[in-house]
Amino acid sequence: MHSPDAQYFLDKDYQLDYRPIANAQDLLRLSNDFMQEEKKYEGIWAREVLRFLDYDQLYRIISHYLSLLKSYGTLFCSFRYGQSNKRSQDGMVLLDMTEGKLKQLLVKLDYDIHFKHWLNRYETPNEIQNWFNVQITKLD
């Protein structure tokens, strides 16, 4: 069974290398075990999952993902918008993101990139969530 995001791309006839990820350990293991072939992907869709990482892990994973992208390949990711890092009910730290935190991270990368970001609002019966969406395109 695929996520709604994965199903959208399948319905558009994209070829997917889909792997569900539930936490930071899954993500780090997947990146080490399965994603080693450089310049293989045209896009990596990492919606919400990168927020399970701490800031240092996030830098390493984004750098690794950029190595996996073909020229002009795109990485898409999203985070809750804000300054704080919050603990979830199971004790996991969830990384929030802002424009400033993103720029501090991206200037450290050894890649020629273009990025854009935007905010959107998601309302649930219990809360209003603001999401910080990021699209990073590798230019080399």
Disulfide bonds with the S-S distance in Angstrom:
none
